Amino acid sequence: MGRQYETGCKGVSCKMSKYAICVFDWDGTLVNSERHIVDSLTYAASKLSLPPLSYDEKKNIIGLSMQKALEALYPSLSPAGIEQMRSYYGEYFFSVPQDASTLFDGVVETLTILKDSGVKLAVATGKSRQGLDKALVSTRLKAFFDIERCADETKSKPDPLMLSEIARYYKADPASMLMVGDTEFDLEMARNYRMDSVGVSYGVHAVQRLALHKPIAIIDCMTELTVHVGLK
């Protein structure tokens, strides 16, 4: 469990946070993008006349880098085929930009409480840098985060490199950090880095899969997070 950290606060009393830094996954944790990601994969596969896969098969790879996801879905796809599929995926995905209406309930409220309390906020995502930069602006969440790490600029989850890079940015140790995510890739990444995690039940992977990686809690709404960081 994280140590107690002093936080900057507004008002008379100051609360203590168990963590100095909260790191958030993006898709399935902050943004309800599951259907759109699956539809984008379906479109890309159809453009290349690839064999159809089930919804659950496509849903299951959300959270991985695009490279790892496509290798898992279509192991026989050539490097050139992967690049073509990435292109078609982006063509469909970016045709419908994410905006504030795609955020899960309580996201803005919770991020505001954390930031106003002095907790540092970061993103660790399987999205590309191009995709995340667009989404940060269109969802109006950009101002909340100090640093983001994307799968195309570091190693894919569950490798803990992106968490290590975030820790290096803050000059922090794993005990001061909390990972929040909706997939076992997120929680396994945190476990690999020996830091605490919280799973969210409303995302891509079932609660039973999240529980295997020993999160300190699994929450049903983002607003519950403040309890587990010690701010309520």
C-alpha positions in Angstrom: 0.0 0.0 0.0 1.3 3.5 -0.8 2.7 5.8 1.9 1.0 9.0 3.0 1.9 12.1 0.9 1.2 15.7 1.7 -1.0 17.4 -0.9 -1.5 21.0 -1.8 -5.1 21.9 -1.1 -7.6 24.7 -1.4 -9.5 25.9 1.7 -8.8 25.5 5.4 -8.0 21.8 5.9 -5.4 19.8 4.0 -5.9 16.1 3.3 -3.2 13.4 2.8 -3.0 11.2 -0.2 -1.7 7.7 -0.1 0.0 8.3 -3.5 1.8 11.3 -5.0 1.1 10.2 -8.6 -1.8 8.6 -10.3 -1.3 7.0 -13.7 -4.3 6.4 -15.9 -4.9 4.1 -18.8 -7.0 5.8 -21.5 -9.3 3.6 -23.5 -11.8 1.7 -21.3 -10.7 3.6 -18.2 -11.3 7.3 -18.9 -13.0 7.1 -22.4 -15.7 4.7 -23.5 -14.1 3.8 -26.8 -14.5 0.0 -26.9 -17.1 -0.2 -29.6 -15.3 2.3 -31.8 -12.0 0.4 -31.5 -13.7 -2.9 -32.4 -15.5 -1.2 -35.3 -12.2 0.3 -36.5 -10.5 -3.1 -36.4 -13.5 -4.6 -38.3 -13.2 -2.0 -41.0 -9.5 -2.5 -41.4 -9.8 -6.2 -41.6 -12.6 -6.0 -44.2 -10.4 -3.7 -46.4 -7.8 -6.4 -46.5 -10.3 -9.2 -46.9 -9.0 -10.9 -43.7 -11.0 -13.6 -42.0 -13.7 -12.2 -39.7 -13.1 -12.4 -35.9 -15.6 -12.2 -33.1 -16.3 -9.0 -31.2 -14.8 -10.5 -28.0 -11.6 -11.5 -29.9 -11.1 -8.0 -31.1 -12.2 -6.5 -27.7 -9.7 -8.6 -25.9 -6.6 -6.9 -27.4 -7.6 -3.4 -26.4 -4.8 -2.0 -24.2 -1.9 -3.5 -26.2 0.1 -1.5 -28.7 -1.3 -1.7 -32.2 1.6 -3.8 -33.3 1.1 -6.4 -30.6 -2.7 -6.3 -31.0 -2.5 -7.0 -34.8 0.1 -9.8 -34.3 -2.2 -11.4 -31.8 -5.3 -11.1 -34.0 -3.7 -12.1 -37.3 -0.4 -14.0 -36.6 0.2 -14.7 -40.3 -0.1 -11.0 -41.4 3.1 -9.7 -43.0 4.9 -6.5 -41.8 3.5 -4.8 -44.9 0.0 -6.1 -44.1 0.3 -4.8 -40.5 1.2 -1.4 -41.9 -1.8 -1.4 -44.3 -4.1 -2.5 -41.5 -2.8 0.3 -39.2 -3.5 2.8 -41.9 -7.1 1.5 -42.5 -7.7 1.4 -38.8 -6.6 5.0 -38.4 -8.8 6.0 -41.4 -11.9 4.8 -39.7 -11.0 5.6 -36.1 -10.1 9.3 -36.8 -13.3 9.8 -38.8 -15.2 10.0 -35.5 -13.2 12.1 -33.0 -13.6 11.4 -29.3 -15.1 14.3 -27.4 -16.2 15.0 -23.8 -19.4 12.9 -24.4 -17.3 9.8 -24.6 -15.9 10.1 -21.1 -17.1 7.7 -18.5 -19.2 9.1 -15.6 -17.2 10.9 -12.9 -13.9 11.2 -14.9 -13.7 15.0 -15.0 -14.9 15.3 -11.4 -12.4 12.8 -10.1 -9.4 14.2 -12.1 -10.3 17.7 -10.8 -10.3 16.5 -7.2 -7.0 14.8 -7.6 -5.3 17.7 -9.3 -6.7 20.3 -6.9 -5.4 18.1 -4.0 -1.9 18.2 -5.5 -1.8 14.6 -6.8 0.3 14.5 -10.1 -1.5 12.9 -13.0 -0.1 10.9 -16.0 -1.3 8.7 -18.8 0.1 5.3 -19.8 -1.7 4.0 -22.9 -1.6 1.5 -25.8 -2.7 4.3 -28.1 -0.4 5.9 -30.6 1.0 9.4 -29.8 -1.0 10.8 -32.7 -4.2 9.3 -31.4 -3.7 10.3 -27.8 -2.8 13.9 -28.7 -6.0 14.3 -30.7 -8.0 12.7 -28.0 -6.5 14.9 -25.2 -7.7 18.0 -27.1 -11.1 16.7 -28.2 -12.0 15.4 -24.7 -10.7 18.6 -23.0 -8.5 16.5 -20.6 -5.1 17.7 -21.8 -4.7 20.2 -18.9 -5.0 17.5 -16.3 -1.8 15.6 -17.2 1.9 16.4 -16.8 3.2 13.5 -18.9 1.8 10.8 -21.2 3.5 7.6 -22.5 2.2 5.9 -25.6 2.9 2.5 -27.0 4.6 3.7 -30.1 7.2 5.6 -28.2 8.1 3.0 -25.6 7.3 -0.7 -24.9 3.8 -2.1 -25.0 2.0 -3.2 -21.8 2.5 -5.3 -19.8 6.2 -4.3 -20.0 6.7 -1.7 -17.2 8.9 0.6 -19.2 6.3 3.4 -19.6 5.8 3.4 -15.9 9.5 3.6 -15.3 9.7 6.5 -17.7 6.9 8.3 -15.9 8.7 7.7 -12.5 11.9 9.1 -14.0 10.1 12.2 -15.1 8.8 12.8 -11.5 12.0 11.5 -9.8 9.6 9.2 -8.0 9.7 5.6 -6.7 7.0 2.9 -7.4 5.6 3.1 -3.8 4.5 6.7 -4.5 2.5 5.8 -7.6 -0.9 4.2 -8.4 -1.9 2.7 -11.8 -5.6 2.9 -12.7 -6.8 0.7 -15.6 -9.5 -1.6 -17.1 -7.4 -4.4 -18.5 -5.1 -7.1 -17.1 -2.4 -5.6 -19.2 -2.6 -2.4 -17.1 -2.6 -4.2 -13.8 0.1 -6.7 -14.8 2.3 -3.8 -15.9 1.9 -2.2 -12.5 2.6 -5.5 -10.8 5.7 -5.9 -12.9 6.9 -2.5 -11.7 5.9 -3.3 -8.1 3.5 -0.5 -7.7 -0.1 -0.5 -6.5 -3.1 -0.6 -8.9 -6.8 -0.1 -9.0 -9.0 -1.8 -11.6 -12.2 -0.5 -13.1 -15.1 -2.9 -13.6 -16.8 -1.1 -16.4 -14.0 -1.5 -19.0 -12.8 -4.2 -21.4 -11.7 -7.1 -19.1 -13.8 -9.0 -16.6 -13.4 -8.4 -12.9 -12.1 -12.0 -12.5 -9.2 -11.2 -14.8 -8.4 -8.0 -13.1 -8.4 -9.7 -9.7 -5.6 -12.1 -10.7 -3.2 -9.2 -10.6 -3.9 -8.2 -7.0 -5.2 -4.6 -7.3 -5.8 -2.8 -4.1 -9.4 -2.3 -5.3 -11.7 -2.7 -8.2 -14.1 0.2 -8.6 -17.5 0.5 -10.4 -17.3 4.2 -11.0 -14.3 6.6 -11.3 -15.6 8.7 -8.4 -14.7 5.8 -6.1 -11.1 6.3 -6.7 -10.7 9.2 -4.3 -11.5 6.9 -1.4 -8.6 4.6 -2.3 -6.1 7.4 -2.6 -7.2 8.7 0.8 -8.9 12.0 -0.3 -12.5 11.1 1.0 
